[in-house]
């Protein structure tokens, strides 16, 4: 499990969608603290489909199959375990939701 500091910003976080989501009409990156207000970020907030193959926490993320989001100032207000997930709307009948990924936010 990765960790960040409370109030930290500028770091990228990722969720693996497990299939090609490059044609999605909507992208949502959910940051859900164990205790506190859930954040939902969209394309206008900087959520994007990853365009290159990368390795995250010893897992390979394939281009067009993961979402990335850069933490903004004020996002990490709460200490504790956070759940991250992605949601992509491919068609009106096909919404892809990732498994949860966990990070720890420290004081």
C-alpha positions, 0 to 999 in steps of 0.5 A: 500500500502506497502512502502520502502525507496529509496536505501533500499535492502534486503526486499522481495516483492511479487505478487499473481499469483492466480493459481499454477505456480510451473511448470512454465518454466520462471518467471519474476518479473517486478518492474515499477516506475512511473517515471524512468527505469523499471526493469525485474528480472528473476529466475537467479536474485532471483525470485522464486515461494513462497513455503509456505502460507503467509499473505501479506498486510492482503491477504493470498498468497497460496504456489505455487501461488505467486512470491517473489523477494528480493530487491537488492542494486541499484534496488530502484533508484526512489522515487514515486509509483511503480507497481509490477507484475509477469509473468509466462510461464506455456506452449507455449500457457499459460502465466499467468500475475498477477494484479499490486501491488503497493508500495511507495518508499520514499526519 
